[in-house]
Amino acid sequence: MKKELRFGFALMAIILTAVAVFMPWGNLTNGHLGLLMLSLVVVAIMLGFPTAFTLMGMGMIFAWLAYRSNNPEIALTQTLDLMVQRAYGVMTNDVLISIPLFVFMGYLVERANLIEKLFKSLHLALARIPGSLAVATLVTCAIFATATGIVGAVVTLMGLLALPAMLRAGYNVKLSAGVITAGGCLGILIPPSVLLIVYGATAGVSVVKLYAGAFFPGIMLALLYVGYVILLAKLKPELAPPLPESERGVDIPVDNARIAARFGKRAMPSLLRAAFSKNDAGISRARVMRELTTTLLPALVFIVIMGLVWQALTKPDVTTDTSALQEMGMVSEESKEAPALDEPQGEGISEPPAEEPVADGVQEPPQDELQEPPANAVQEPVAEGLQEPPMETLQEPPAEALQEPGAAPSATAELAEPQAAAAAGESARQPAPATFWKVLGGGLAVLFVVYALFTFARLEIFKMLLTSFFPLAIMILAVLGTIVFGLATPTEAAAVGSFGGFVLAAFYLAHNKSQDKRRSLRSTWIPLWMLFGVSVVWFILFKAGVLPSAPPDWVGWLSMAAIGLWCVLAVPQVSMLPTVRESAFLTAKTSAMVCWLFVGSSIFSAAFALLGGQALIEHWVLSLDMTPVQFMLLSQAIIFILGWPLEWTEIIVIFMPIFIPLLAHFNIDPLFFGLMVALNLQTAFLSPPVAMAAFYLKGVAPPHVTLNQIFAGMLPFMGIQVLAMGMLYLWPQIGLWLPSVLYK
């Protein structure tokens, strides 16, 4: 019997023995039934039963027992209602929509056969670093695992591609196996990760914050791997010998070799001189300009990015002064003191003095001769009717009384002043901060060094990276950027990522076609992509403040029609139908598994809560009177041990609903706990004896590579994972800083 089978059966025997010994069979309560259900679920999963249906079956049986203890007559109806309600709740969970989209993106990228070119280009680019093949393998695994999120696919492909190359170069078998298995597991931590989506949906934590929080811990873990490999190769070069010069070289095209022989080995000055010199070497001017444009791409991209950053940083603050508007709607002290318009306070028309004699009677004057006087004006008619006062008594009201009638033009003038100031401010930009100029200076210095070392051999490596590394990196950063910066929800970003995966697969398949076939594709692809690019560039420039208005609707609809037509035409033109069909089938299969797993987990959690198992565990944990540090150590140790027999999906959907309610008592942020769990679950693929990454690699490894060697190679990387967990716990801002900055 194999060792892993013996371990599995021994572990099941331990669980069943503990249940048989410690379970109070004579006085079973519902809480004890919940613990029994949990134990049976773990044993059934280890026996190989499907996880989702095991959870559903056990959940329904024990939910019926819970309802039966209250009212046996309606227990079956309540159980069926619970199943329907939980299934419907999973169906209406919007977060889960992003899972099939991300999975579809991963399968498309995986089946585009670009990993070989990516590995080769990174291997040549990192040739002078100690342990360059292992470092290139780690970087390739990190990028490819991030783009696909499928651990098995990454480990299998890198086992076929990188393991033979490292063994041929004299690399140690254990180191080679550990690099591939550890690098392939990075996809479940670095966003966009399906694990984080599942945890967010289970724990009720924002997936956007999880993505932002997991970015730096994932990069930190990858850098720790790379640092370990470089240090090991430096201290023990026999484990990872340097590559010979023959394997570091790259073929230079004939035209570039002629330019290098005539003008020098450095690419940019030689191409500039070739572009403006007489064509006496038989080199096409168009070829020279094309190579020069490729060489200048880093500088052009840097200039565009810094220009957009400068545009955003120096954008004038157009503020509208609303103080005048507020004063018009308020009663100020001056308005209280100033007389009203209908109350002239001059020495002209005023109320007659009381001692002035009045007539014997006051008669109403005729309506056609006298109109109603204004309020608080002349209220008592004087003797013999109202007479026009003498001219000498009509004096001009003082200046104070004339301020209110002049208030309207004065207010207009006051309102005009801030408008004029705002108009003037539009042309006066804000000064750029000092950090911008430091970054600009540092970037220019880096560009100067890069171009000083940019030979024609490095130009060929750069062109290989342009068609392998940069498209994947741009797609990953675009998906993450739209999520992290709040431009799109995870589902919308996943849709963009699926489209990006489709585009990458189409372009890589087209790149493998003949020259004539690629030339024929340009006649349809270039116009359609130009139509699509118009609206995209227009919108970006509008958001950057360069253009005053957004693209009109008809431009957007035209671009959507153009790119839709391109998708329809690209499938038959590059023979993409088998790739799309297989990716769609695998996506449906994986998504169905995840969704049924959620349904089973939801039913299981409800049954566990109905039986009082959750309350029993909470009471036990709280009775231990642990500190937050002790609780974190206990919970992470349990998850670490559970990673041996179980996969990360079972750990999250079964045990996270048990841990999450306890976090509030210990004042632990569920976001931080999720990052610790995601980092910890890296070990679920590396911890023997049920290390799935090891079995993936063993399936494609040469016969002389044993499973024990693979396990031994994974152990140092498990130690690095534990070290990374300690660093994250000691400095939680590694994971919490970015969410706190972006989502205040």
C-alpha positions in Angstrom: 0.0 0.0 0.0 1.3 3.5 -0.9 2.4 5.8 1.9 -0.3 8.4 1.1 -3.0 5.8 1.4 -1.7 4.5 4.7 -1.6 8.1 6.0 -5.1 8.8 4.8 -6.6 5.6 6.4 -4.6 6.3 9.6 -6.0 9.8 9.8 -9.6 8.5 9.2 -9.1 5.9 11.9 -7.9 8.6 14.3 -11.0 10.7 13.6 -13.4 7.8 13.9 -11.8 6.6 17.1 -11.9 10.1 18.7 -15.6 10.3 17.8 -16.3 6.8 19.2 -14.5 7.5 22.5 -15.4 11.1 23.3 -19.0 11.3 22.0 -21.5 11.0 24.8 -23.6 8.3 23.1 -26.0 8.0 26.0 -26.8 11.7 26.2 -26.5 13.1 22.7 -27.7 16.7 22.1 -28.1 18.5 18.9 -24.7 20.1 19.4 -23.0 16.7 19.5 -24.9 15.7 16.4 -23.3 18.8 14.7 -19.8 17.7 15.6 -20.6 14.2 14.5 -21.8 15.5 11.1 -18.5 17.5 10.8 -16.4 14.4 11.5 -18.3 12.3 9.0 -18.0 14.9 6.3 -14.2 15.0 6.6 -14.0 11.2 6.5 -16.3 10.9 3.5 -14.3 13.5 1.6 -11.1 11.6 2.4 -12.7 8.4 1.1 -13.2 10.1 -2.2 -16.8 11.0 -2.3 -17.6 14.2 -4.2 -17.3 17.2 -1.8 -20.4 19.1 -3.0 -22.8 16.2 -2.8 -21.3 14.9 0.4 -22.0 18.3 2.0 -25.5 18.4 0.6 -26.3 14.9 1.6 -25.0 15.2 5.1 -26.5 18.6 5.5 -30.0 17.4 4.5 -29.9 14.3 6.8 -28.8 16.2 9.8 -31.0 19.2 9.1 -34.0 16.8 9.1 -32.8 15.5 12.5 -32.6 19.0 13.8 -36.1 19.9 12.6 -37.5 16.5 13.7 -36.4 17.3 17.3 -38.8 20.3 17.2 -41.8 19.2 15.1 -41.6 15.7 13.4 -44.7 16.4 11.3 -43.2 19.2 9.2 -39.5 18.2 9.5 -39.3 16.9 5.9 -41.1 20.0 4.5 -38.8 22.3 6.4 -35.7 20.4 5.2 -36.8 20.6 1.5 -37.6 24.3 1.9 -34.1 24.8 3.4 -32.5 23.2 0.4 -34.5 25.3 -2.1 -33.8 28.5 -0.2 -30.1 27.9 0.1 -29.8 26.9 -3.6 -31.7 30.0 -4.7 -29.5 32.1 -2.5 -26.4 30.8 -4.2 -28.0 31.4 -7.6 -28.7 35.1 -6.8 -25.2 35.8 -5.5 -23.7 38.3 -7.9 -20.2 37.8 -6.8 -20.1 34.2 -8.1 -20.7 35.4 -11.7 -17.1 36.4 -11.9 -15.9 32.9 -11.3 -16.8 31.4 -14.7 -15.5 34.5 -16.4 -12.1 34.4 -14.7 -11.9 30.6 -15.3 -12.8 31.1 -19.0 -10.0 33.7 -19.2 -7.5 31.3 -17.7 -8.4 28.4 -20.0 -8.2 30.6 -23.1 -4.7 31.8 -22.1 -3.6 28.3 -21.1 -4.6 26.9 -24.5 -3.0 29.6 -26.5 0.3 27.8 -26.1 2.1 31.0 -25.1 3.8 29.6 -22.0 6.7 28.2 -24.0 7.6 31.6 -25.5 7.1 33.3 -22.2 9.5 30.9 -20.5 12.1 31.2 -23.2 12.1 35.0 -23.3 12.3 35.3 -19.5 15.1 32.7 -19.4 17.1 34.8 -21.9 16.3 38.1 -20.2 17.4 36.7 -16.8 20.4 34.7 -18.1 23.0 36.6 -16.0 21.2 36.1 -12.7 22.4 33.2 -10.4 19.9 30.4 -10.9 18.5 32.1 -13.9 16.5 29.0 -15.1 14.9 28.6 -11.7 14.2 32.3 -11.4 12.7 32.4 -14.9 10.5 29.4 -13.9 9.3 31.2 -10.8 8.5 34.4 -12.7 6.8 32.4 -15.5 4.7 30.4 -12.9 3.7 33.6 -11.1 2.6 35.4 -14.3 0.9 32.4 -15.8 -0.7 31.3 -12.6 -2.0 34.8 -12.0 -3.4 34.9 -15.5 -5.1 31.5 -15.3 -5.6 30.8 -11.6 -5.4 27.0 -12.4 -2.7 25.4 -10.3 -2.9 22.0 -12.0 -2.5 23.5 -15.4 0.4 25.7 -14.5 2.3 22.9 -12.7 1.7 20.4 -15.5 2.8 22.7 -18.3 5.8 23.9 -16.4 6.7 20.3 -15.6 6.7 19.6 -19.3 8.6 22.7 -20.3 10.9 23.9 -17.5 11.7 20.6 -15.6 13.5 19.0 -18.5 15.4 22.2 -19.3 16.6 22.6 -15.6 17.6 18.9 -15.4 19.6 19.2 -18.7 21.3 22.3 -17.3 22.4 20.3 -14.2 20.0 21.7 -11.7 19.3 19.7 -8.5 16.1 17.6 -8.8 14.7 18.7 -5.5 15.2 22.4 -6.2 13.7 22.1 -9.7 10.6 20.3 -8.3 10.2 22.7 -5.5 10.5 25.8 -7.8 7.8 24.4 -10.1 5.3 23.3 -7.4 5.7 26.5 -5.3 5.5 28.8 -8.3 2.5 27.1 -9.7 0.5 27.7 -6.4 1.0 31.4 -6.5 -2.1 31.8 -8.6 -4.4 31.1 -5.7 -3.0 34.1 -3.8 -2.1 36.8 -6.3 -5.3 38.4 -7.7 -7.4 37.8 -9.7 -7.8 34.7 -7.6 -10.8 32.4 -7.4 -9.9 31.5 -3.9 -10.4 35.1 -2.8 -13.8 35.2 -4.5 -14.9 32.1 -2.7 -13.7 33.4 0.7 -15.3 36.7 0.1 -18.6 35.1 -0.8 -18.4 32.7 2.2 -17.2 35.3 4.8 -19.2 38.3 3.5 -16.0 40.3 2.8 -15.6 42.7 -0.1 -13.8 40.9 -3.0 -12.5 44.3 -4.1 -10.8 44.8 -0.7 -9.5 41.3 -0.7 -7.9 41.8 -4.1 -6.3 45.0 -3.0 -5.1 43.5 0.2 -3.7 40.3 -1.4 -1.6 42.1 -4.0 1.4 43.0 -1.9 1.5 39.7 0.2 1.5 37.8 -3.1 4.3 39.8 -4.5 6.2 39.5 -1.2 5.9 35.7 -1.3 7.1 35.5 -4.9 10.0 37.8 -4.1 10.9 35.6 -1.1 10.9 32.5 -3.4 13.2 34.4 -5.9 15.5 35.6 -3.2 15.9 32.1 -1.8 16.7 30.6 -5.2 19.3 33.4 -6.0 20.9 33.0 -2.5 21.0 29.2 -2.8 22.5 29.4 -6.3 25.1 31.9 -5.1 26.1 29.9 -2.1 25.9 26.4 -3.7 26.4 26.9 -7.4 26.5 23.1 -7.9 22.7 23.0 -7.2 21.9 25.6 -9.9 24.9 26.0 -12.2 25.1 29.0 -14.5 24.2 28.7 -18.1 26.9 28.3 -20.7 27.4 31.2 -23.1 26.1 29.1 -25.9 22.6 29.0 -24.3 22.6 32.7 -23.5 22.8 33.9 -27.1 20.1 34.8 -29.4 20.0 34.9 -33.2 20.1 38.4 -34.7 18.4 39.1 -38.0 20.7 39.7 -41.0 19.7 43.4 -41.5 20.3 44.2 -37.8 23.6 42.4 -38.0 24.6 44.6 -40.9 23.6 47.7 -39.0 25.6 46.5 -35.9 28.7 45.8 -38.1 28.5 49.3 -39.6 27.3 51.6 -36.8 28.0 49.7 -33.6 26.4 47.1 -31.2 24.2 49.5 -29.3 20.8 49.5 -30.8 19.4 53.0 -30.5 22.3 55.1 -31.7 23.0 52.7 -34.5 19.4 52.7 -35.7 19.2 56.5 -35.5 22.4 56.8 -37.7 21.1 54.1 -40.1 17.7 56.0 -40.4 19.4 59.2 -41.4 22.3 57.9 -43.5 22.5 56.8 -47.1 21.1 53.4 -47.7 24.3 51.8 -49.2 24.1 48.6 -47.2 21.0 47.3 -48.9 18.8 47.7 -45.8 15.2 48.6 -46.2 14.4 52.0 -44.8 11.0 50.7 -43.6 12.8 47.9 -41.7 15.1 50.4 -40.0 12.2 52.6 -39.0 10.2 49.6 -37.7 13.2 48.5 -35.6 13.8 52.0 -34.4 10.1 52.3 -33.3 10.4 49.0 -31.4 13.6 50.3 -29.7 11.9 53.6 -28.7 8.8 51.9 -27.2 10.0 52.0 -23.6 10.8 55.7 -23.9 7.5 56.4 -25.6 5.4 54.5 -23.1 7.3 56.3 -20.2 6.6 59.7 -21.8 2.9 58.9 -22.3 2.4 57.7 -18.8 4.3 60.6 -17.2 2.4 63.0 -19.4 -1.0 61.6 -18.2 0.2 61.7 -14.6 1.3 65.3 -15.0 -2.0 66.1 -16.6 -3.8 64.7 -13.6 -1.6 66.2 -11.0 -1.5 69.7 -12.4 -5.2 69.9 -13.3 -6.5 73.2 -12.0 -9.0 73.2 -9.1 -12.1 74.9 -10.5 -14.1 75.9 -7.5 -17.3 77.9 -7.5 -17.6 80.6 -4.8 -21.1 80.1 -3.3 -20.7 82.6 -0.5 -22.6 85.3 -2.4 -25.4 82.8 -3.1 -25.6 81.9 0.5 -25.8 85.5 1.6 -28.7 86.1 -0.8 -30.6 83.4 1.0 -29.6 84.5 4.5 -30.4 87.5 6.7 -27.1 89.2 7.5 -26.6 91.8 10.1 -26.3 94.5 7.5 -29.6 93.6 6.0 -31.2 93.7 9.5 -29.9 97.2 10.0 -30.5 98.5 6.5 -34.0 99.9 5.8 -36.4 98.1 3.6 -37.1 99.2 0.1 -40.6 100.3 1.0 -39.4 102.1 4.1 -37.5 105.2 3.0 -36.0 106.7 6.1 -35.1 110.1 4.8 -36.6 113.3 5.8 -39.1 113.1 3.0 -42.3 111.2 3.3 -42.7 110.0 6.9 -45.4 109.4 9.4 -46.9 112.7 10.6 -46.1 113.6 14.2 -48.7 112.8 16.7 -49.2 116.4 17.8 -50.2 117.5 14.4 -53.9 118.3 14.3 -56.1 116.1 12.2 -59.4 116.7 10.5 -62.7 116.0 12.2 -63.2 112.9 10.2 -61.2 110.8 7.8 -62.9 110.0 4.5 -61.8 107.4 2.0 -60.2 109.1 -0.9 -61.5 108.1 -4.4 -59.8 104.9 -5.9 -58.9 106.6 -9.1 -56.9 109.3 -7.4 -55.2 107.3 -4.6 -53.7 103.8 -4.5 -53.0 101.9 -1.5 -49.8 103.1 0.1 -47.0 100.6 0.7 -46.7 98.9 4.1 -45.3 100.9 6.9 -45.3 104.0 4.8 -47.9 106.7 5.2 -50.5 105.0 7.4 -52.5 107.9 8.8 -53.9 110.5 6.4 -53.3 114.0 7.4 -55.9 116.7 7.5 -57.9 117.4 4.4 -56.6 114.3 2.7 -53.2 113.4 1.4 -51.4 116.3 -0.1 -48.2 116.5 -1.9 -45.6 117.5 0.6 -43.6 120.6 -0.3 -40.5 120.1 -2.4 -38.2 121.3 0.3 -39.3 118.4 2.5 -38.5 115.8 -0.1 -34.9 115.2 0.4 -32.7 112.5 -1.1 -32.6 109.5 1.2 -29.2 108.9 2.7 -26.7 106.6 1.1 -27.5 103.9 3.6 -31.0 103.7 2.2 -29.8 103.4 -1.3 -27.6 100.4 -0.7 -30.4 97.9 -0.9 -31.8 99.1 -4.3 -28.2 98.8 -5.5 -27.8 95.3 -4.1 -28.8 93.5 -7.2 -26.0 94.9 -9.4 -23.6 94.6 -6.5 -24.4 90.9 -6.0 -24.1 90.4 -9.8 -20.7 91.9 -9.7 -19.7 89.8 -6.7 -20.9 86.7 -8.5 -19.0 87.7 -11.6 -15.8 88.0 -9.7 -15.4 84.3 -8.7 -16.6 83.2 -12.2 -13.8 85.3 -13.7 -11.4 83.9 -11.2 -12.4 80.4 -12.0 -12.1 81.1 -15.7 -8.6 82.5 -15.1 -7.8 79.5 -13.0 -8.6 77.1 -15.8 -5.5 78.3 -17.7 -3.3 78.4 -14.5 -2.4 74.8 -13.6 -1.4 73.6 -10.2 2.4 73.1 -9.7 3.5 69.4 -9.9 4.6 68.0 -6.6 8.3 67.3 -6.0 7.7 63.5 -6.0 6.6 63.7 -9.7 9.9 65.4 -10.7 11.9 62.9 -8.7 10.1 60.0 -10.4 10.6 61.7 -13.7 14.3 62.2 -13.1 14.7 58.6 -11.8 12.9 57.2 -14.8 15.0 59.2 -17.3 18.1 57.9 -15.5 16.9 54.3 -15.8 16.1 54.9 -19.5 19.5 56.2 -20.1 21.1 53.2 -18.5 18.8 50.8 -20.4 19.6 52.3 -23.7 23.3 52.4 -22.9 23.1 48.6 -22.4 20.5 48.0 -25.2 22.4 45.9 -27.7 20.9 44.2 -30.8 20.9 40.9 -28.9 18.9 42.5 -26.1 16.6 44.0 -28.7 15.7 40.6 -29.9 15.0 39.5 -26.4 12.9 42.6 -25.9 10.8 41.7 -29.0 10.3 38.2 -27.6 9.0 39.8 -24.3 6.7 42.1 -26.3 4.9 39.1 -27.7 4.9 37.0 -24.6 5.4 38.8 -21.2 4.0 42.3 -21.8 0.6 41.3 -23.2 -0.1 39.0 -20.2 1.2 41.6 -17.8 -0.9 44.3 -19.3 -4.0 42.1 -19.2 -3.5 41.2 -15.6 -2.8 44.8 -14.6 -5.8 46.0 -16.5 -8.1 43.5 -14.8 -6.6 44.3 -11.3 -6.5 48.1 -11.9 -10.2 48.3 -12.9 -11.1 46.4 -9.8 -8.8 48.0 -7.2 -9.3 51.5 -8.4 -13.1 51.2 -8.4 -13.5 51.5 -12.2 -15.4 48.2 -12.4 -16.8 45.5 -10.2 -15.1 42.1 -10.1 -17.7 40.7 -12.4 -17.2 43.5 -15.0 -13.5 43.2 -14.7 -13.7 39.4 -15.2 -15.7 40.1 -18.4 -12.9 42.4 -19.6 -10.4 39.7 -18.6 -12.3 37.1 -20.6 -12.3 39.4 -23.6 -8.5 40.0 -23.1 -7.9 36.2 -22.9 -9.8 35.8 -26.2 -7.8 38.5 -27.9 -4.5 37.1 -26.6 -5.4 33.6 -27.8 -6.4 34.9 -31.2 -3.2 36.9 -31.6 -0.9 34.1 -30.5 -2.7 31.7 -32.9 -2.3 34.2 -35.7 1.4 34.7 -34.8 1.9 31.0 -35.4 0.5 31.3 -38.9 2.6 31.8 -42.1 3.7 35.2 -43.2 1.2 35.3 -46.1 -1.6 34.3 -43.8 -0.7 37.1 -41.3 -0.5 39.6 -44.1 -4.0 38.6 -45.3 -5.4 39.1 -41.7 -4.2 42.7 -41.6 -6.7 43.8 -44.2 -9.6 43.0 -41.9 -8.1 43.2 -38.4 -6.4 46.6 -38.6 -9.5 48.6 -39.7 -11.8 47.0 -37.1 -9.3 47.5 -34.3 -8.8 51.1 -35.4 -12.5 51.7 -35.1 -12.5 50.2 -31.7 -9.5 52.1 -30.6 -11.0 55.5 -31.5 -13.6 55.4 -28.7 -11.1 53.8 -26.2 -8.4 56.5 -26.8 -11.1 59.2 -26.8 -12.5 58.1 -23.5 -9.0 57.8 -21.9 -8.1 61.3 -23.0 -11.4 62.6 -21.8 -10.8 61.0 -18.4 -7.3 62.5 -18.3 -8.7 66.0 -19.0 -7.1 66.3 -22.4 -10.4 66.4 -24.3 -13.4 68.4 -23.1 -16.2 65.9 -23.9 -16.8 62.2 -23.8 -17.2 60.3 -27.1 -20.8 60.4 -28.3 -23.0 57.3 -28.1 -22.8 56.5 -31.8 -19.0 56.2 -31.6 -19.4 53.7 -28.7 -21.9 51.6 -30.6 -19.7 51.7 -33.7 -16.7 50.5 -31.8 -18.7 47.7 -30.1 -20.0 46.6 -33.5 -16.5 46.7 -34.9 -15.0 44.6 -32.1 -17.9 42.2 -32.2 -17.4 41.6 -35.9 -13.7 41.0 -35.3 -14.5 38.3 -32.8 -16.8 36.6 -35.2 -14.2 36.8 -38.0 -11.2 35.8 -35.9 -12.6 32.4 -34.9 -12.5 30.8 -38.4 -9.6 32.9 -39.6 -7.1 31.5 -37.0 -8.8 28.1 -36.5 -9.8 29.1 -33.0 -13.0 27.1 -32.7 -11.5 24.1 -31.0 -9.7 26.3 -28.4 -12.9 28.2 -27.6 -15.1 25.1 -27.5 -12.7 23.2 -25.1 -12.3 26.3 -22.9 -16.1 26.8 -22.7 -16.6 23.1 -21.8 -13.9 23.2 -19.1 -15.3 26.5 -17.8 -18.8 25.0 -17.5 -17.4 22.0 -15.7 -15.4 24.0 -13.2 -18.1 26.6 -12.6 -20.7 23.9 -12.0 -18.4 22.2 -9.5 -17.8 25.5 -7.6 -21.5 26.5 -7.6 -22.6 23.1 -6.4 -19.9 23.3 -3.8 -21.4 26.6 -2.6 -24.9 25.0 -2.5 -23.6 22.1 -0.5 -21.6 24.4 1.8 -24.7 26.6 2.4 -26.9 23.6 3.3 -24.2 22.2 5.5 -23.6 25.5 7.4 -27.4 25.9 7.9 -27.7 22.4 9.3 -24.6 22.9 11.5 -26.1 26.1 12.9 -29.5 24.5 13.4 -28.0 21.6 15.4 -26.1 24.1 17.6 -22.7 23.0 16.6 -21.5 26.5 15.9 -22.7 27.6 19.4 -21.0 24.6 21.0 -17.7 25.4 19.3 -18.0 29.1 20.2 -18.7 28.3 23.8 -15.6 26.0 23.9 -13.3 28.5 22.2 -14.5 31.3 24.5 -14.1 29.1 27.6 -10.4 28.8 26.8 -10.0 32.6 27.5 -7.5 33.0 24.7 -5.9 36.2 23.6 -6.2 37.3 19.9 -2.6 36.1 19.3 -3.4 32.7 20.7 -6.6 32.5 18.7 -4.8 33.4 15.5 -2.1 30.8 16.1 -4.7 28.1 16.9 -6.9 28.9 13.9 -3.9 29.1 11.4 -2.5 25.8 12.9 -5.8 24.1 12.4 -6.0 25.4 8.8 -2.4 24.3 8.2 -3.1 20.8 9.4 -6.4 20.6 7.4 -4.3 21.4 4.3 -2.7 18.0 4.5 -5.8 15.9 3.8 -8.2 18.5 2.2 -8.1 21.0 -0.6 -8.6 24.7 -0.2 -12.2 24.6 -1.4 -13.2 22.2 1.3 -11.3 24.2 4.0 -13.0 27.4 3.0 -16.6 26.3 2.5 -16.6 23.9 5.6 -14.4 25.6 8.2 -14.6 29.3 7.4 -18.2 29.5 8.5 -17.0 28.1 11.9 -14.1 30.6 12.3 -15.7 33.8 11.0 -18.3 34.3 13.8 -15.5 34.1 16.3 -13.5 37.0 14.8 -15.6 39.7 16.3 -15.0 38.5 19.9 -11.2 38.7 19.3 -11.4 42.0 17.4 -9.8 40.5 14.3 -10.6 42.1 10.9 -12.1 39.5 8.6 -10.2 41.0 5.7 -6.9 40.5 7.5 -8.0 37.0 8.6 -8.8 36.2 4.9 -5.3 37.3 3.8 -3.7 35.1 6.4 -5.9 32.1 5.3 -5.1 32.7 1.6 -1.4 32.7 2.5 -1.7 29.7 4.7 -3.7 27.7 2.1 -0.6 27.8 -0.2 0.5 24.9 2.0 -2.6 22.9 1.0 -1.0 22.2 -2.3 2.5 21.6 -1.0 2.0 19.7 2.3 2.5 15.9 2.0 1.0 13.3 1.8 -1.9 14.8 -0.1 0.0 17.5 -1.9 -1.9 17.9 -5.2 0.9 20.0 -6.8 3.3 17.1 -6.2 1.0 14.6 -8.0 0.5 17.0 -10.9 4.3 17.3 -11.4 4.9 13.5 -10.9 2.4 12.8 -13.7 4.6 14.6 -16.3 8.1 14.2 -14.7 10.8 11.8 -16.0 10.7 8.3 -14.4 13.8 8.9 -12.3 12.2 11.8 -10.5 10.5 10.2 -7.4 7.6 11.5 -5.4 9.9 11.7 -2.3 12.3 14.0 -4.1 9.4 16.2 -5.1 8.1 16.3 -1.4 11.7 17.1 -0.2 12.0 19.9 -2.7 8.7 21.5 -1.5 9.6 21.6 2.2 11.9 24.7 2.0 9.2 26.6 0.2 6.7 25.6 2.8 9.1 27.1 5.4 9.2 30.3 3.3 5.4 30.4 3.4 5.4 30.1 7.2 7.9 32.9 7.2 5.7 35.0 5.0 2.8 34.4 7.3 4.8 35.6 10.3 5.9 38.7 8.4 2.3 39.5 7.5 1.1 39.1 11.1 3.9 41.2 12.5 3.4 43.9 9.8 -0.2 43.7 8.9 0.0 46.9 6.8 1.6 44.8 4.1 -1.9 43.6 3.3 -4.0 46.4 4.8 -2.2 49.5 3.6 -3.5 49.5 0.0 -7.2 48.9 0.9 -7.0 51.6 3.6 -5.6 54.1 1.0 -8.0 53.2 -1.8 -11.2 52.7 0.3 -11.1 55.2 3.1 
